[in-house]
Every structure is written in structure tokens, then in C-alpha cells.
Amino acid sequence: MADIAHSVHVALGSRAYDILIGEHLLDQAGTILAERFPGRRYGIITDDNVAAAQLPRLLAALDAAGLSHSEIVLPAGEATKSWALLGQAVDGILAARLERGDLIIALGGGVIGDLAGFAASIARRGMGFVQMPTSLLAQVDSSVGGKTGINSPHGKNLIGAFHQPRLVLADLSTLDTLSPRQFAAGYAEVVKYGLIDDEAFFFWLEANQAEIFAGGPARGEAIARCCAHKARVVIEDETEQGVRALLNLGHTFGHALEKDTGYSDRLLHGEGVAIGMALAHGFSAQQGLAPSQDTGRIVAHLQKAGLPTTLADIPGTLGSTDALMAAIAQDKKVSRGALTFILTRGIGQAFIAKDVDPKAVAGFLNDRRG
């Protein structure tokens, strides 16, 4: 039976939706969808890894509820967030004769959630969609807030749209199938919420990290607290004109590193964020903005979770500092050519820093290259 342990409401007026968090929600998805969205047909977009592990559960639930569905299975991996695979997803929606009033289901991690949401935003000039995140990273971050998109050779997530889901079903049992590396990568985004503006949450994570990784009650609580945090920010600044940019702590460095490593398994997104957060705090300390001991505490916590925290932790040869700076210059927060970073005055004290000196950033990166 479904066990909804936590529910978070995202109050966006006529586009409001709920985030339901609990065990075995995939197995009850048919009942939940039939009650909330009667008369719909469903197009499921997933990847080949999730199709093997979780899709049969969802299909059985939809069949039990008598819901019509079709499936579009894409390759797994960050490289899937491309024009070609987006086109394949949209063509699959149209080939299935799904109508504007039907719903797309994004079943998978952040890659599938981003791509499926973008496909839903443009197919038939806009269809509704439901997020069913199966990774920790997606459950605490990418499935909430309506950011959808794909990558470009010029940088990550530069093509997309804001398109809110109609519902988020976060099934905690899906996390049991993740590899330790994938779970740790998602945990980086959990830590991020404490580092932004919730020092008490970071301290709570230090005390409860073992239980979160072991799958105890603290896991669901951590996910719910992250979702509630993000919901508050999205309600205040849906299209990232202000405070929502704080959610990009660590991402400016992290996205540049992901681009440099070719969006490959050399560096998972959450791993890039972990290194990026360590770099953001280190740069803040170097600039005299934050105490250096906070950086050490953060790095120690990330390392305890099995996450990389330095450029040297990335396997293979890293591109030049100039190449990294070129990627940073394409960051979405750049305004009239000036760099914008999320920096910090300490744990839980992130802020938006505009017109950051690129020479200072480049010098910092050179120092960190060893």
C-alpha cells in the first residue's frame, strides 16, 4: 500500500501542485492519477536503466486502474539532454496520438525530468506532465519548480522553459536501487539547502547523515525539508529573477566542470555541484567574505558522503583554466557580460554576488589546479 509520509504544497495559484513523498508510491500511481486527473491518457518518458528497474511497477499500477498509456524509452545519461533526443520524445508523444489534455509522465532522474518536462511544454503547444523522480537528486531538486530543458554545446541547461508539473510523486523505495555513487551525488543537492540559508539543517545533516544513507526515517524527512525549502523559493521567484538564483550555489563551477568532462560519467551532476560548492566557499574565504574553517567543515561533510571536493578528484585530464572560464562566461546568471556567482559569508549565508572579477576567479582556479 502507498504510504504518503510527507506532502508539500507548491502554491502557485491555478498552477499549484502537490509533492507526495513516501514508500511504494509507484505501485499506487494508477489510483492516485485516476483520482486527481480522471479521463486522461498517459505518455511515459523514461530511460533504459529506469525502464528495467521501475517501469514494470508503474505499468502494473496504471493497468490496474484501467489507464491507457504508451512508453518512450530513451538512453540513460546526461548526453540524452540533446536536441536529437528531445525530438525523439516529442515525435513519440505525437505518434501515440496523445492529446493536449492528456498527461506526460517523467519517470526517472534529473535528465529525464528535465527533458520530458521540456517535451511536454512544447508538444501540441503545451501539455501537462507529472514528475515521478527515481533519484535522490531529482526528488530533492530537479523535479520541483518547473525548470525544464536540454544542454547545448555552449553549456548546460541553456535551452528550455519554465513549465510546472501537475503533480510530483517521490517514491522513496526507488532510491534503494541507486548505486552508492548515484545516491551520494544526489546528497550534494541535499547539503546545498543547508548551505544556502539554513545552518540548522546543515547541522541536522551532520547528525543524521548515516541514517539518510541507510534509508531510515531521516531520509524522507530530509527530502521533505528540501522540497519545502525549494517550494518556498519557487513561490517567491518562479522564473529566477532574484532569490531563486541562490539555488544555484555551486552550480556555476559545477556546470563548467560538467561541460569540460563532456557530460559524461567522469563527473555526475551532483559530483560537479559538490566540487562547485567547495570551490564557491573556498573562493569566498579567499576573498575575505567567509571564515575558512567553514570551508573545511563543508568539505569534510561532503567527503564523508563519498563526494569529490577538488579538481584533482575528477578522473582524467581537465581542460585549461581558459576553457573553464569560457564555460563560466556562458552561465545563465551572466548579465551584460558580467559574472554572477552565488558566494557565501559562511554556512547558511549564501548571497548573489554580481560583477565578480573574472581574473580573481581564474587565479583561484589556477591555484586549485595544484
N, C-alpha and C positions, 0 to 999 in steps of 0.2 A: 504494500500500500504506500501511497505517496505520504511523505512526511515533510510538510512545509514548516521548517523550523524558524524561518525568518521571512518577512515580507517588507520590501522597501517600496514606497510610492514615489514616483517621479512626477511632480505636479506641474505639468506644462499645459494647463487648460484643456482644450479639446484634444490635445495630443498626449495627454497624461497616460502613464502606463505603470504597471507593477513589475517588480523584480521578485520572483519567488525562489527561495533558496531552501534546499532540503535534499534528503536522500530519495533516490529512485523516482524522481520526477519524470524522467523519460518514459518510464513504464506506465505512467498515468497521464501522459501528454494528450492522448486522444480525448479522454474525458474532460480535461481542463480546456482544451481548444474548442471542443463541441459546445461547452457551456458558455464560453466567452465569445466565440465567433461562429454562431450557427450558420449552416449553409455554405461554408467556404470549401474550396478545394485547395490543395497544398502542393507546392513545388519545393522539394527538399534539395538544398545545395550543400554538399559535403565534400570531404577529400577521401582518398582511397584508404588512408590509415583509419580514419574515424568510421568509414563505411564498414570496415571489418570488425571494429570493436563495439560500436554503439548503434549503427543504423538498424540492425535487426530488432533491437529493443523498441526503437521509435516506430518502425513499420508495424510491428505487432500491436502496439498501442493504438495507432491510427486505424488499423484494420478492425480491432476490437470495437472501436467507436463508430465504425462504418464510414470513415472519412476517406475520400478519394485523394490519391497522391501520385506524384511522379518524382523521380530522383535524377539528379545531375551530380555525377561524381567527378571531381577534378583531382589533379595531382596534389600531393601534400608538399608543403614548403613555402617559404616566403616568395620564391620566384613565381608562384601562382598569381600573385597580385600584379597582373600584367594586362595590357590591352587584349592580347590574344585570348586569355582565359576568361576575362570579363565578357568578351564577345561570345565565347562558347556558352557561358552561363545564360546570357540574355537569349541567345538562339534556342537554348534548351527550354527556357520559360515559354517562348513563343511557340515552339514546336509542340509543347504539351497543351497548347490552346488554353493556357491559364488566362483568366480574365482580370481586368483591373481590380475587381472586388475580391479576388482570391488572395491568398497569402503565401509568401515565400518563407521557408524555414531555413535559417542559417545554423547548421549542425556542425560544430567544430570549434577550433580555436580562433585566435585573433585574425588569422589570414582569411579564413572562410567567412567569419563575421563581417570583416571589412568589405570583402569582395561581394558577398551575397547581398549585403545592405546596399551597396552601390548599384548592383544589378537591379534590385527592387526599386531603387529611386529613379531609374531611367527606363525600365521596361514598361511599355504602354504609358509612358509619361508619368509613372509613379504608381507603385503597388505597395501595400502594407507588407511588413515582414515581422517574424518572430525570431528572437535570438535564443538559441539553445547552446550556450557555451560549454565546451567539454574540457577546457584547460583552465588552470588557475588564473593565468594571465587574462584570459577572456572573461572569466567570471567576475574578477575584481575591477576590470578596467575597460577593455575594448568593446564589450557587449552593451555597455551603458553609456548613454549620452549622444548617440546618433551620428558619431563621426564614421563615415564610410569612405572607402577609396582604394586606390591601387598605387603602385610605385611607378616611378619614371626613371630612365637612365640618369636624369638630373638630380634625383633624390627620392627619399621615401615619403609616401603619402602626399605627393604633390598634386594628385588628381583625385577628385572625389566630391562628395556632397554631404551636407548635414541632413540626415534622414532618420528620424527617431523610430525605434521599433514599436510594435504594438504590445509586446509582452516579452519579458526575459524569464526563461526557466533555467535556473542554475542547479543542475543535479550533482550533488556532492559525490555520489557514487562513481561518476565518470572520472573523477580525479584519481581513483585507485588504479587506473590503467596507465597513468602517466609514468614515464621514466623519471628517475631521480633528477636528471638534468633538466627535464621539461618542468617539473614541479618547482625546482629551485629558481628557474628563470621566471616563472610566474610570481614567485615570492618577492622578487625585486620590486614588482609593482605594488605589492602589499606594503613593503617597507616605505615606499615613496610617500604614501599618505601620511605616515607619521612624520616624515622629514619635512613635509610642506608646512603644516601649521598645527600639528597635533603631537607635541612632545610626549604627552601621557600615553598615546597609542604606541609610539616607538618603544617606550619603557615597557609597556604591556607585552609587546612583541618579544623583547629581550627575555621576559619571564616565561612566555608561552610558546616560544619557537619550537621546542621539541614536540609539544602536543599538536601543534598545527601540522607539522610534518608527519606525525604518527596517525593523524586522522581523527583525533579526539574532538570533543565539542568546541574547543577553541578554534578549530578550522572554520566551522560555519560562522562562528561569531566574528572572526577576522574578516571573512568575505562580506558579511552583512555590514560591518562597520566601514569597510572600504566603499561598498555600494552606496551607503547612506551619505558618506562624505562626497562622493562624486555626484550624487543626485543633487545635493545642496548647491554645488558649484554650477552644475548644468542649469538648474532652475534660475540662478542668478545671471549666468552669462552663457547662453546656449551656443552661440556662434563664435566664441573665443575672441571677443573684442576687448577683454580685460582679464579678470581674475582667473578665468579658465586656463589661461596660459600657464598658471602655476602647476597644473597637472603635467606639464612637460619637463618638470625637474629631471635633469639627467639625460633628456632626450636629444638635446642639440648635439652634444658629444656622441651619444649613443647612435643616433641616426647616421652621423658621418662615418662612424666605425662600421655600421652595417653596410653602408654603400661601398666602403673600401674593401670589405670582405665579400662583396658580390651577393649580398642577401643569401648567404649560404649557411650550411651547418657549422661553419667555422665559428660563427657568432650568432647565437639566438637573440631575438629582440630583447628579452629580459636580461640577458647577459650584457648586451650593449647598454641597457639602462643602468645596470649595476655599476659598470665601469664609469658610465656617464655621471652617475650621482657621486661617486667617489671623486671624479675629476672636478665636478661643479663645487663640491665642498672644499677640495684641495685648492682650487683656483680662488675661491672666496677667502680662504685662510691666507693665501699668498698675497692677496690684495688688502689684507688687514681688515677684512669685513667680519670674519668668523674666527672663533678660537680653534687652534689646530688640534686640540685634544678631542673636539667633537668629530673631526675628520677621522681620527684614529678609532674612535668608538664605533662610528658607522662602518668603517672598513672591516673592523673585527666582526661585527654582526653579519655583514654580507659574506665574509669568508667562512664563518661558522655554518652558514647555509649552503656552502659549496659553490659560491658565486665568484667569478673573476672580478677583480677590482683595479687592475693595472693594465696598461697597454701591453706589457710583456706577457700577460696571461692569455693573449689572443694567439692561437696557433698560426704558424706560417709567417710570411713576411708582410709587414704593414706598409702601406703606401707612405709617401713623403708627407711631411707636415703641410706643404703647399697643397697637396691633394686633399688632405683633411680639411684645410681651411676653405678650399673651393667648395667642398660639400657643405660646410657650415654656412657659407655665404648663400646657399640655396634654402636654408631653413625657412619654414613658413612664418616664423616670427620676425624675420628681417623686414625692416621698414625703411623705405627710401635708401636702401643700401647699407643702413646702419645695423650692426649686430645687436640682437636682443637675446640675453641669456636669463635663465632662472638661476639666480645665485642665492646665497643664504647668509644670515647673521648667526647661525647656529642651528641645532636640531629643532625642528618645528618653526623655523623662522625664515622661510623662503620668500623671495621677493622678485619682482620683474625688474631687471637691470637693462636699461636702454642705452644705446650708443656705446657698447663695450668696445674697447680698443682692440682691434684685431692683432696688432703687434704684440700686445700683452698676452693674448690667447695663444698665438703662435709660439711665443717664447716659453710659455708654460708647457705647451705640448712638447716642445723640444727638450725641456728639462725632464719631462716624464718618459721620454723615449729611452733614457739611460744611455 
